[in-house]
Every structure is written in structure tokens, then in C-alpha cells.
């Protein structure tokens, strides 16, 4: 087994466990020595993987680390790379950088034959996005933070006719469409879900946490409204 394959399997073992895993158990599962496990854990740490370890207790990944399955078939690799092409066309600065990093990681673990075939693509993402999206007065990073923390937002919003209004919104998702970026939220004024173009959000004020779980709101939105359109 190559070292890269062993590191991947080691990560998968750590990811699937909810309790600390001892070096002895990892060594047995990987068919290597405990000293090799220690070296591999140190290598993962040098690559930025946050691993907690305590003698006699074992190793556990710190919260926040996510490892998707990387044993991809050719069709799966094609699907993922096609999605990253869409991000390249329509993502903001945060997603563009994340897409570059994800693409590099995926291509690094593809076998050489599959990797060479992945460079000769079978699919394309369709027409390119507009040269530039309208500028946002409020950085998308603040909207993302509110979505993750499930924080109500007081919005100053300008509609297509230029009329301004004040809204209290429960933000649940960002949508990246062909010609606009959209904030999906529950609107307290309308007592219903609404979509707000991010370039028309003039200002926001973070408020208290909203009471309903974001995942439940998102399920309701999809059941009631389906896909987002402009």
C-alpha cells in the first residue's frame, strides 16, 4: 500500500469514529507498526488535519473536519469536476478559492489513469456566467456567518422599482444563479419565504438567533417553492 493510500485510510478510520482510536487499533487495521501510525499522524498534522491525541486514550479528529469519500469512479469524478466548473463560473471569492483547493485534492487522489482521463472532459457546465455580477453592499461572508449561526437579520432592501423597505429575515441559504446571487430567507413581514437579491441588500443588522432549526426551514422552503428562479 502506498503512503498516500495509507494516509487516506487512516483519515477515513478517524472520520468514522466518534470515540478516540488507539494507535494499536489503527496499526492493526492498516497492517503497519504503531511507529508508522505515529509518523502518519504527524504527517496529517503537518498537512493541517486537526487531530487530538492523548497517550493511553487514542486519537480523535477535532470538530469541523470533513472528509468526503475520495475513492471515485470515472463518472463520479466527472460529476464532481463538472460541479466545480459551475463554481468557477458563478462562485464568489470564497467559493472560487474553495473550488480550487477541492479540485487539487480530488485530482491528487485519483489514480494516474483516471486522472489523465479526467483532464479530457466529457462534460461542460453550459454557457458562461455574465462577465461580472452586480456588486454587493454587504459582503457575502456576513450573510454566510448569519446563515451558519441561524441569526436573524434586519435588512434594508431595495426592490426592482427602487423602493426601499425594512425586513426582518431568517437567512437559510445562498443561491448562485446565472445572473444574480440570492439570499433565501423567512420574512417576518410577509410571513412566508422570500428571496432577496444580494446586490439589493443595502445594509444588515445582526439580531438574535431565530427559533426554528435552519434544516427544517430549508426543507419547508424546498417543499413549498422548489427551485429558485429570478
VEXKE-175763 format. One record per residue: x, z, y of N, C-alpha, C, O in turn. Coordinates in steps of 0.001 Angstrom, whole numbers, plus 524288, in hexadecimal, padded with zeros to 5 digits. Atoms other than C-alpha are relative to their C-alpha. Layout:
<rs>
XZYXZYXZYXZY/...
</rs>
This chain:
<rs>
8034B800007FB588000080000800008037380000804E1807238031080540/7FCFA8002F7FB2F805437FC5880D7C7FEDE804D3803447FAE6807718028A/800C97FB627FCC8806F4806EE817A47FB277FF75803697F8418033B8041C/8049B800C47FCB57FC94800EA8207E7FAFB800EF7FCE47F74C803497FEE6/804997FF198034D7F2CD800EE815377FF55805CF7FEE47FAF9807D67FEDD/8003F7FA64801247F64B80F018120C7FE0F8030C804C47FAF5806AE8043A/801CC7FD627FB417F4628132D8203E7FA217FF39800CB7F759802CA8026D/8059C8010E7FF807E71980CA0820587FCE08035F7FC3A7F8E68059F7FDB8/802C07FCC4803D27E2FD81399813DD80038805C28017C7FC78808A9800B0/7FF8B7FA9A7FE3A7E8198205E819497FC0D8011E804527F9828053380452/803D57FF627FBD07DFD081E77825797FA72800377FDD97F742803627FF92/8053A80008802477D3EA81B4981D4D7FECF8052D7FD4E7FA6C8071F7FDA0/800B17FAE78027D7D5E6827CB815797FEE28043F804047FB89807988032E/800C77FC0F7FBF37D6D082FD3821E27FAD07FF3C802CB7F851803088045D/804CD801287FD267CB30828FE828287FB30801C27FCFF7F774803B57FF51/804A67FECB803217C1CB82B4981CEA7FF69805CF7FEE97FB388078A7FD50/800457FA6D8011B7C507839B281B8D7FE2F8032D804A27FFD5802368090B/801D57FC867FBD77BDF78442A82362803088051B800058029B80833803AC/7FCD57FB48800537C73484ED981F02805BA7FE6B7FF86806EA7FA0C7FDE8/7FA6C8014F800637D60D84F7E81F8B8017D7FE547FA7A7FF8B800757F6A1/7FE188020A805017DCEA847F5814B5805BE801657FF88808CC8005880318/7FA997FE55800AD7E98B84D5A80F3D803997FB607FEEE801E47F7467FD16/7FC1F80410801177F5FB8456480E42800507FEEA7FA27801257FA767F88C/7FFC5800BA805AC7F5DB847A47FF8E7FBA67FC677FE1B7FC867F8FE7FAD4/8046680351801977E872841847FE25800C27FA62801DC7FFBA7F6AE7FEF8/7FEFD8053D7FDFD7EC0683610806D8804367FD477FCD4803C97F8A27FBA6/7FBC7802448031B7F87E833F47FF337FE0B7FE337FAB07FF967FA117F8C8/80219801798051D7F103833D07F2617FC977FB27800647FCD37F7BC7FD03/803888047C7FF727E6EB82A297F767802F57FAFD8013D8014F7F6BE7FFB2/7FCEF8049C7FE897F155821077FCE68046A7FEDD7FC2B807147FAE17FC90/7FBDA80095803EA7FAA0822E87F16A805667FFCD8028F808A57FC7F80144/7FAEB7FF877FD67805F8826C97FA368017B805C6800187FE7F8091C7FE55/7FE4C7FA957FF9A80DBD8331C7FCBF7FDB08028D804E67FC067FFE280888/801DC7FD407FB5A8098283D998064E803817FEE0804AB8019E7FE9C80916/7FC6F801447FBB7815AC83A8B80E597FE797FAD58028D7FED17FA4280750/801C4804FE7FDD9810AD82C9B80FD77FB22800C0803537FA957FE4A8076C/804AE7FEDD7FCEF80397831E38147C801818024B805467FF57800C380949/7FE497FDB57FB1080A8D83A2F81EBA8021D7FBD0803AF800F87FBDB8085A/7FDD28042B7FCBA811F382E348238D7FBB17FC6A8020A7FBCD7FAC18068D/8043C803777FE5A805A3825FD823E27FC8F8028C804267FAD57FFF3807CF/8030D7FD357FC077FE288305682B73802E57FFD9805378007E7FF058094D/7FCEB800437FB3480945830B5835567FFCA7FA8B802607FFA57F9FA80726/80055805617FE19808B5821D3836447FAB57FF0C8029D7FA767FC9E806C2/80527800957FD9C7FA168222B838E87FFC4802B98054D7FD92800A480909/7FFF57FD257FB0A7FC2A82C6784374802F37FCFB8042D8015E7FCF6808B7/7FCF9803087FC378066D823CB849EF7FCFE7FB3D801EE7FE177F93480625/8033A804797FE8B7FC5D818C584A367FB2B8019B803257F7FA7FE528049B/804547FE2A7FCD37F2B6821518518C7FB68802357FD087F782803B47FF6A/8043B7FDAF803137EA3F826168464180061805EE8006A80478808307FF46/7FFF37FA587FF137E68083428849337FE9F802E27FAF47FA158030A7F95E/800AF7FD4A804F57E86383C0183CB980156805C5800BF8058F80718802A1/7FEF77FA5D800137E72484ACB83BE8802378016B7FAA98003B7FFA17F6A9/7FDC97FE4A804F77EFA58511A83183801B9805A08003F803C28076D80436/7FE6E7FA878004A7F21885F0382D1E802028011A7FA887FF5C7FFDD7F6B7/7FDD27FEF0805337FAF18637E821FC7FC3C803327FCAA7FA17807257FE60/803657FD4B8039D7F30F86793816427FA417FED0800A37F7178005B7FD5C/80582801507FF087E6658625C81C057FF117FA317FF2E7FB927F8AC7FC40/8007A8059F800B27E820853A981D1C7FF817FD1B80524800637FF4D80954/8005A8037B7FB777E5DD8485C8266B7FA597FE6F800FB7F7377FDE57FD5F/8053E801917FE707D9C88448382DF9800747FCD88050C8034C7FE5A8089F/8000A8030F7FB337D75F839E78381A7FD1C802FB804437F9098055580348/802A67FD947FB957D3F883F30845847FB387FCC5801707FB107F8128006C/804B5802E27FE757C68783B9B84AE48014B7FB7E803A8804F97FBC5806BD/7FF5A804777FC897C56482E7F851A0802B27FB617FD94802BD7F7297FFE2/7FD6080467802807CD0682622848027FC347FD4F7FC507F9937FFD57F92E/8039080310803437C56E81B2E8417E8030B7FBA27FD6E805C57F8AF80012/7FD5580427802DE7CAB481237836ED7FBF17FC9F7FD437F9B67FE477F957/8039C80379802BC7C207806A583370802927FDC37FB298075F7FDB17FAD5/7FDB68026F804977C3DB800248263C803257FB2A80193801317F7CC80466/7FC9A804537FE7F7CF437F6A88277B801747FC867FB67804A97F8FE7FC01/7FF3C8037B804667CF397F099819F37FBFF7FB9B800817F7F27FBAD7FDEB/803CB803F77FE997C8957E46F81F2F8008F7FB1F7FCB0804E57F96F7FB79/7FFE8805338024A7C4C77D81981820800CB7FC0680464800A47FD6A808FE/7FF50804017FC077C71A7CB3081F107FB2D7FF8A803737FBA47FF0580835/804CD800767FCF37B8CF7CA738232F7FF40804B98038E7FD7B8042C807FE/800707FB577FCBA7B8F87D87D82810803C27FFBE8049A8025B80120808FD/7FC39800967FBC27C5517D5DC82FE37FE147FC16804037FEB47FCE8808B6/80219803EF7FC727BEF17C9B78359C7FBB98024D8036D7FB80801378081B/804487FDA07FD0C7B2FE7D190839AC8020D803B28042F800378039F808A1/7FDDB7FC3F7FC417BAFD7DC3B8402D802CF7FD3180473802227FE99808FF/7FD21802D87FBFA7C3C67D2A8847647FC4D7FCF78038C7FD577FC6780835/803E38029D7FCC97B7E27CB0C84BFF7FDA1803D5803EF7FCCB8027E80879/801FC7FC057FC6E7B2767D79F851B3803DF801498044F8025A80217808CC/7FC037FEEE7FC127BF5C7DA2B858908007A7FB84803E4801C07FC6380872/80017804697FC597BEBD7CC7885E587FBC4800C48041E7FC907FF9A808B6/8044E7FEFB7FC577B1B17D0388646E8019F80427803F880063803BD80899/7FE0A7FBF87FC727B8127DC6E86A15803C77FD9B803ED8039B7FEEB8088D/7FC5C8029A7FC797C2E87D3ED86FBD7FD267FD1A804597FF107FCD3808C0/802F0803057FC277B89A7CBE0876BB7FCFE80375803D77FCB68023F8087C/803D27FD347FCDB7AF857D66E87BCA8013D805C1800F07FE7580855803E5/7FEE57FA707FF6B7B5E97E3CA87AE6802508016080544804637FE0380802/7FD5E7FE227FB4C7BA7E7EC0B8864980596801717FEA180753800827FA3E/7FA777FEF3800DE7C8777F0D1887C8800F0803977FB57804A3802D47F85C/7FF547FC4A804507C6B07FC0C87E347FF4E7FD407FABE802797FDF57F733/80100802A5804F97C0DA7F38687378803FE7FBAE7FEFB805657FAB87FA7B/7FC0D8040A800C67CAA67E889875D0804EF802547FD978071D800207F9EA/7FB4E7FD8D8021F7D6097F1C1873577FF048020F7FA8080259801927F712/8014E7FE14805357CF1D7F80F867CE7FFC07FB807FC1A801647FC137F79E/8003F80490803697CC8E7EA8186234805607FDFE7FE80806497FC927F9FF/7FAA2801A48012B7DADF7E6BC8634F80284803A47FBFC8051A801DE7F857/7FDBE7FC38803A87DEDD7F33C85C577FD997FF6A7FA938005E7FF8A7F6A5/802A18008E8050A7D49F7F173851AF801C57FB087FD36802B37FB147F87E/7FE4D804E9802667D88D7E34D84F6A80570800937FD9E8066F7FEB17F94E/7FAB17FF44801F97E6D17E73984DE680004803477FB06802ED802247F75F/8002E7FCA7804A17E3647F1ED844277FDC57FD147FB4F7FFC27FD8C7F6F5/8026C802E08044B7DA9B7E91D83C14803C17FBF77FDC5804577FB8A7F903/7FC6B80405801D67E47A7DE1C83B6D804C7802607FD51807277FFEC7F9EF/7FB797FD7C802647EF2D7E7D2837E57FF05801847FA56802AC801B47F736/801167FE44805547E8297EC2982B8A7FDEE7FBA17FC807FD697FC587F7C6/8018D804648034E7E35B7DEE18270A804B67FE237FCE1809197FE107FED9/7FBC4802428030E7EB637D94D81C26801D77FAF8802857FECF7F85F80534/7FDB6804727FD437F4647CE6A820997FCDE7FB057FF337FC297F806802E6/802F1804CB800F87EC6B7C3AD81A177FAE380006803047F97A7FC2B80585/804E67FF977FD237DF9C7C89281FB2800F97FFD4805D57FDE47FD94808C1/7FEC9800037FA7B7E6237CACA82CC98010C7FA94802097FF667F9448065B/7FEEF805507FE427EAFF7BCD482D827FB027FCCC800327FA5C7F984803A7/804F5802D27FFDF7DD767B7BD82A1A7FC96801E7804847F9927FEE6806C0/8031E7FDEF7FBA77D7737C0C38344A8019A7FD91805297FE7E7FD6B808D3/7FE4F8026C7FB267DF967B9FB83EA87FDA27FA96800B37FD857F88F8050F/802B4805087FFB47D89E7AD2783B697FA348012C7FF5E7F82A801357FB03/805237FDA88000F7CB127B19F83F0E7FBCC7FC447FE1B7FC0B7F7927FF1D/80487802F9801B37BE717AD0D838AF7FB8B80051803EE7F7F67FD1C803CD/8045D7FF047FC757B5D07B23B843AF801F5800AA80591806748021C80679/7FED47FF0C7FA7E7B57A7B2C3852777FB65802D38026D7F70D8026F80067/8042A7FCBF7FDD87AD837BBB385B5C7FC1C7FD2A8036C7F8C07FFBA805B8/803CA802CA7FCCD7A6157B0F586275801FB7FF2B80585806A07FFDC8068F/7FE64801337FAA37A6327AD71870E9802C0804A48027B8014A8091D80182/7FD447FBA37FD787AFA17B5728791A7FC91802B3803F87F8B580082805D2/802D87FD027FC0E7AACC7BFE98824B801227FDC380563804B67FA9B80601/7FEDF801BB7FAB07AA087BD8E890E8805928017680192807C78051F7FF5E/7FAA27FECC7FE677B7507BD6B897DD800C2805AE80189804E2807EE80085/7FF977FA7C7FE777B4887CAF889D627FA888024F800557F6E27FFC98022F/804F37FD487FF7E7A9997D4DA89C667FF9F802558057D803A280354807F3/800857FD627FAEC7A3E87DAB18A8F0802BE805467FFF6802D7807F07FBF6/7FD2B7FB137FFB37ABB17E6658AD9F7FC38804977FFB47F7B48043D80153/803157FB3A8006D7A6CE7F40F8AAC8801AE803DF8043380659804B9804FD/7FEB87FBE87FC427A5FF7FE5C8B56880183805047FD2B804AA808137FF21/7FED87FB61803337A667808D68AABC803267FE3C7FB44801517FADD7F85E/7FCE0801948048D7B14E8079E8A08A7FD03800DB7FAE57FA3D804BB7FA40/802977FF698050E7AC5F80558892C4801F0804D07FD167FF2D806E97F9C1/7FDF47FB50802977B5168109988E7F7FC8D804BE8011D7FBEC808177FDB9/803807FB9F7FEC97ABE481A0F895857FAE07FF837FCFF7F8AF8036C7FB41/804C9800BF803097A0188140E88EE3800F2801477FA447FDAE803C07F7BF/7FEA97FEB1805707A6DF814F2881A68003D805E37FF3E7FE3A807F37FB64/7FF7E7FA4F800777AA1582335884197FAA98029B7FFF07F9CD8064D7FCFB/805417FDC07FFE379BE382629887657FD147FEEF7FAEC7FA348024A7F906/8027F80146804FF7973081F2C87B20802068039D7FBBD7FEF9805CA7F8BA/7FDB17FCC0804237A0AB826AE872797FE6E805B7800867FD8C8085F7FC9D/801597FA7F7FF3379D66833C88789B7FA22800EA800697F8668055D800FF/805B47FFB27FFAA78EB5830BA8790B7FE4E802BB805067FB278065D80501/800EF7FDBA7FADC78E54833CF887877FC287FCB3803227FCB87F7EF8036F/8038E802C77FC8C78309830408906F802F87FDEB804BE806B88005080690/7FDA0802527FB61786A48275D89BC17FBE07FF2D804327F7AA7FD1980325/803208017C7FB83780A1826B18A9298021F7FAE1802198067D7FAB58041B/7FE33805377FE87781828182E8AC4B7FDC17FE63805447F9347FF6C8066C/801EB803217FBA77808A810EC8B90E800677FA5F7FE37804AC7F8697FD33/8002D8052B8027A77C40803808B4697FD897FC07803AB7F9AC7FD248064D/8021A8044E7FCDC77A037F6848BB587FE067FBC77FC4F800FD7F9D17F912/80231803E08038E770EC7ED038B48D8013D7FA71801D3803FD7F9B2805B2/7FEB88057A7FEDE771687DE1F8B4B87FE1D7FE5180562800427FAA7807A3/8020F801527FAD8769757DDC08C15F802BC802F880466801878023A808FF/7FD1A7FD0F7FC12772C97E7058C83E7FDB68054A8014E7FFE28081380491/802627FAEA7FEF5769C47F2E38C825802F78044B7FD1880450803B27F884/7FD327FBA580259770867FFDD8C59F7FC3D804467FE4E7F83C80530800CF/803387FBAF801EC76AE280B0E8BDB88038E8041F7FDA18080A803097FC44/7FD3E7FBAF8027D76F28818338B8647FD95800E37FAA17F8D2801547FA21/801DE7FF348055D76E1481A228A9C38030C8047B7FD798079C805637FEB0/7FD517FC608038477137824F88A03B7FFE47FD8B7FA9B7FBB97FCC97F854/7FF9E80302804DB7762281E41893EF802F9803167FBE6806958060A7FD11/7FD407FDC08047877A2E822C988671803017FB857FD68800B07F89E7FA5B/7FD1C8048E801E878508819188830480109800477FA22802B7804507F820/7FF377FFE1805AE785D581524874B9803AB7FBB47FE07805D37FC317F9C2/7FCA8804378020678D988086A873C28014D7FC27804647FE547FB7C8081D/7FE918046E7FCBB794EE7FD9987AD67FF497FB087FCD6800797FAE87F82D/8009E8051680290791AA7EF76877A0803297FBFA80311802E57FBC5807DD/7FCB6804017FDA179B1C7E43C87A397FD907FAB37FED47FE2E7F8997FA8C/802D7804DE800B7793187D7F487C248031E7FB76802448077A7FC238042D/7FD23804A57FE64796B87CA1687FC18015D8001D805C7805B17FEA080742/7FF258004F7FA657954E7CBA388E737FF828053D802C97FF758056980797/800A57FAE47FD8C793D07DA37890C5801648044E7FC2580185803837F767/7FF427FB4680315796FA7E7CF88C077FB93803B7801507FA358046F805DD/804EF7FD317FF7378B667F0AC889DA8009D805A27FE2280317806A67FA23/8008E7FAA0801C57892B7FF53889287FA77800AA7FDEB7F6AA7FFB4800B3/805177FEDE8025F77E1F802C287FD27FF08805D98008580267809027FF2E/801057FA7A7FEF77778680F94883537FA29801177FFCF7F6ED7FD9780074/805597FE2C7FF5476B1581778882E67FF6180176805BD8027C80478807D7/800ED7FF227FA7176586817AB890BB7FBB480409800B57F74F8033F7FEEB/803EC7FBF07FF3175E8A8241B894DB7FBA67FE268039A7F72B7FFC3802F3/803FD801F97FC6C7576881CEE89FD37FBFA7FCA87FD267F7477FD4F7FDF4/8038B80397802BC751A981265896E57FDF28023A7FAE17FA578000B7F890/8018B7FDAD804FC7505681B4D88AFF8008D7FC107FB887FD3E7FBBD7F80E/7FF168040D803F0755FF81064882CA805B47FE6280052808897FFE1803E8/7FAB8802197FFE0762998099187F60800657FBBA804237FCBB7F8B8804EF/7FEEA804037FC34768888010E889E8805AF7FE2E7FF5D809078010D7FD6F/7FAA5801FD7FFE57748A7F87588B0B801957FF40805AE7FE8E7FD48808DA/7FDF38004E7FAB477CF87F90289743805017FCC17FFF6808BE7FE0D7FD3A/7FB25802F97FF85786E07EE9B89AB78041080374802A180306805CE806B1/7FC0E7FC637FDF4793897F5F889D0C801E87FE698056C80392801C580870/7FE45801A27FACA796F97EDB18A8FE7FBFF8014F8043A7FD1C800B7808DE/803FD7FE717FC3478A577F2578AF747FF72805ED800707FC3D807E180371/7FFE37FA4A7FF8478D0C800D08AD5B803B48014D804788086C8007D8040C/7FCE87FF207FB45791B1805038BAD7802FB805257FFCD8074C8058D801E3/7FD677FAEB80072794FA813298B7B27FD718030F7FB9D7F90C801EE7FA05/802367FC88803F97930A81D988AD6980177805A18013D8055E806AF803D8/7FEE67FA6E7FFA97926D82C558AD167FF00802547FA997FAA4802177F893/8009D7FD998051F794E7833508A0427FCCD804FD8007D7FD9A8081780413/803577FB677FFF578ACA83DA189D3480086802F17FAD7804A6802D87F85E/7FFC57FCEC804C97875184646891A57FF8E7FC797FB307FE517F7D97FB9E/8007B802C4804F2787668422F883707FA397FEE97FEE47F6ED802537FFA9/80579801128013677AEC83B4B87F517FE998023D7FAA5801FE802D37F749/801777FCBA804797730084211874B07FFB87FD407FAC48005C7FFCB7F6BC/800CE802B6804FA770FD8378A86A5F805167FD937FE19808007FB8280151/7FB268025B801F577C2B832E4861628003E7FA2B801427FC5E7F75D800CB/7FF548057E7FE87781AC825D3865B57FEAC7FC5E7FB787FC417F8497FC43/8010E8035C80481780DF8204C857E37FA267FF2D7FF397F8797FAE27FDD9/805A88007C800937723C82315857687FDC37FC76804407FA4E7F94B8032F/801C9803697FBC67702481CA5864A6801517FA527FEDE7FE267F6D27FFC8/7FE608055C80118777C3810BA8606F7FCAA7FD977FBB37FB4D7F8FE7FC01/8037C801F88042176F9C80F66853FC7FAA97FE95802427F8697FA91800DD/80511801197FD8B763368102585C24800407FB08803467FCB77F7C780315/7FF7A804AB7FCB776827805F6865AC800077FB117FCA47FD4F7F7497FDD6/7FFA9804A48035976B9B7FC6E85AC07FAC77FEDB7FD5C7F9457FA547FCC6/80511800DD8028675E967FE89854027FBF77FDC7803CE7F8B57FA958024C/803ED801937FC37756D87FC6C86083801487FAF5802E77FDCF7F7F680458/7FE7D804537FC9275EC97F22D867AF803797FBF57FD6B803F17F79D7FF6D/7FCB5803D380298767FD7EB9285E26804D37FEAF8033080748802288056F/7FB3E801BC7FD5A772F57E37C864337FF4C80054805EC7FAF57FFFB807F8/7FFF97FFDB7FA56776BF7E4A68727B8007A7FA7B80214803B77F7718003B/7FFBB8052B7FD92774487D8A887AD380059800A4805E67FEA6804988080C/7FFDA7FFFC7FA50777017D5608890A7FC0F7FC138020D7FB867FB71806CA/
</rs>
